[in-house]
C-alpha cells in the first residue's frame, strides 16, 4: 500500500462483502458450497426459487458471492445477478430484468443465443406493457397501454407461447441459469411486491433457479401491508410461502466467534493507531465487554460499524482520554444511542456524588430508568453494570473527593475534567490537551536555568489558561518526577499575575497552585527544601501571591508536626519578602487594589522589619490620604461565605480591632476618620449589613463603635475599686 499503514483512512474497515473463501471469517463457505452443490446436482429441470434469510449485516451478500464462486466452477451453469435498485417503476423493473436476462444468458448460448434473447425481450416487453395498464388497489385501466398490448399480441406470439419457447430453448441448451437477487429488504413495500411479482412471472422457466437474499421479517412486514387481511400479521409470511420453494436461514454466527473477531480487529486498529491500552484497562474491557456491549454485537456488519466508530474517535482523542472508557462510550453510541444521549446530557447527575447519599440515589434511579427500554433482562443487567463501572456514583458504594484526582489522573469519563471530551471529540475550550501539557512539562524538565523555566511557563500560560494548567498539574503531583515537579511549581508561581481573580480560599486556581507547590515541597527531602522554598519566593509574582506562598511554607508538616523549612531559612525568607512588601506598598498601597492577602502582607512587614516601621508608614500615608482609611480597615475584615447572597465583606469586629492595634496606633485611625469623607455619614449605631449603607461606611462605623466600646471599658476599669479598703 502506498499510504502509511496507520493512517486514519486505512484504519477504517470497509463495509463490503467478501468475494472468496480465504476471506471468510464466519464459517459461511461450507453453507454456500452446500447450496451451490444442491443446485448443480439437480436433475429436475423445473424452475426453483430459493430464499436465503438473514438479518441486515449477517453476511447474505457474502454468502451469495461464495456460492456464485462455487457455481462458476460448473461449465453448464450460468450465474447472473440482478440489482432491483436501478429501476423505479414496475414497468421499468420488468422490462429491465428481461433485457438483463436476454443479454447475460443469450451471449453464453452457442446456437440458440439470438433466438433466446429475442424471445426473452419480447416476453418482457409484453409483460411490462400489461403491468403498466393496471393501477394497484383499484380497477383503473390505462387504455393507451392496453391498445399497444393489443397491437403487439396481433403481431407476436402470446405471453404463454413465448414463455414455453423460452423454456424449450433453456431445456435444450443444457444450460442451467441461476439468478441472484440481493438487497430486497432495502426496497420500499411497493418495490418489494414488484420483485416477487417478477419472480412469479419468470419462475416457471425450465432450468432456472432464483436465489433471493433478504431479511424475512422485514419483507414479510412489507408484503403484509400490501395484502392486508383479517390475519394481517400472517399475510406477508403466507405470500412468501407461495413464492419461496426452498427457505434457507443463514446459520447464526456464534457469539464467541463474533467477539473473538471483534477483539482481533480492535487489536489491529489499536496497533495501527499506536494507541495501546494499559494491561489493567485491557483486562477490564475484556472482562466487561461480553456481558454489556457484547450483547448487541450479533452480526458481522455490527463489528465493522463498531470498529469504524472507534477508528474515527480514537485519533481525535488518543492520549487525551482513557481508552477503555472510550471503547465503551463508543459502544453505547453505536448500539444504544438513546442511553448514550441520556448519559451525554446528564453529566451533573452522573458525576456529582461525593458522599451525598440523596444525590447518589437519584443517579441510581436515573440509570434504572434509562435501561428499562432494553429488551432482555440480560441486557438490562449488563448495561446497568457497565454504567456503574463507568460512573461509580451510580452504584451503591460512596466515593470521596480524593477519587476525583484518581479518576482525572486516569482520564476517566467519570472525571469532571474529562467527561466532556468523550462526547465532543475535542478538548473543551476551558481545558488543555494532555499531550500538550506533557510536552510542556517535558521541556521544563530538560531546562537548567530558572529564568528560562519562568519564561517558558509564561509563554505556555499566555497560550493556555492557568485555570486549566494548575488542575492538570495537581492530577500528576504524586507521580511527576520530583525535579520536573519543582520546575513546574516555580513556573506556575512565577506567573501568578495570570491567575484568574477568584478569591475562594479553598478551590480558587490560586489556592490550587499553592496546594500543588506545597505537595511538591513535602515530597522534597528536608535537605533540599530551604533551597526550593527560596526559589519559590524569589520567583513568585505578584508580591501578595508570594505572601500567600510564604504563609503556607510556615506551616507544620502534618505527619511529623515539624516545620517544612528551617527556622533560620524562614527568617531570611521573611526579611527578603518584607522588603518586597514595603517596596510595593510605598509605590502602590495594595489595600487600594483589594482586600485579600493584605493583612498577611502587613503581618510579614511588621514581623520581619524594624519595630514600628509599618505603623509609621501607614500613619504617614493616612495623613496624606485620609479617605483611604476605610480601605485599610476593610483589609482586616476578610470575606464572608455562606448565608444569603454571594461572598461579601465581613464585619470589622473586636478581633479585627486587636489585629489593627498591633500594627498602628488606633487613635491615629480615629483622628484620620474625623478628617475623611466618612465623617459626614458617621453613625456608630448603623453598623449592620442590613442597614443598607455603603460597606466601606459600614466598616468605618463598626471601627468607631468598637473603639468607643474599648475606651469605655478601659475607663470603667480605671474607675473601679482596686481593694476592699477603697469601698
Secondary structure, DSSP 8 states (H G I E B T S, - for coil): --S-TTSHHHHS-------SGGG-SSS-HHHHHHHHHHHHT----S-EEEEEE--TTSSHHHHHHHHHHHHTTSTTEEEEEE-GGG--SHHHHHHHHHHHHHHHHHTT-SSSHHHHHHHHHHHHHHHHHHHTTB-TTS--B-HHHHHHHHHHHHHS--HHHHHHHHHHHHHHHT-EEEEEE--GGGS-HHHHHHHHHHHHHHTTSTTEEEEEEE-HHHHHHHHHHHT--TTHHHHHHHHHHHH-SEEEE-----HHHHHHHHHHHHHHHHHHTT----HHHHHHHHHHHTTTGGGG--SHHHHHHHHHHHHHHHHHHTTTS-HHHHHHHHHHHHH-HHHHHHHHT-HHHHH--TT-HHHHHHHHHHHHHHGGGSSSHHHHHHHHHHHHHH-GGGSSS---THHHHHHHHTT-TTSTTTTTHHHHSS--TTS--HHHHHHHHHHHHH---HHHHHHHHHHHHHHS-HHHHHHHHHHTTTTS-HHHHHHHHHHHHTTGGGS-----TTTSHHHHHHHHHHHHHHHS-HHHHHHHHHHHHHH-SSHHHHHHHHHHHTSB-TTT--BSS-HHHHHHHHHHHHHHHHHHHHHS-GGGS-STTHHHHHHHHHHHSSTTHHHHHHHHHHHH-GGGHHHHHHTTT-EE-SSSSS-EE----HHHHHHHHHHS-HHHHHHHHHHSGGGTT--TT---GGG---HHHHHHHHHHHHHHHHHHHHHHHHHS-SSGGG-
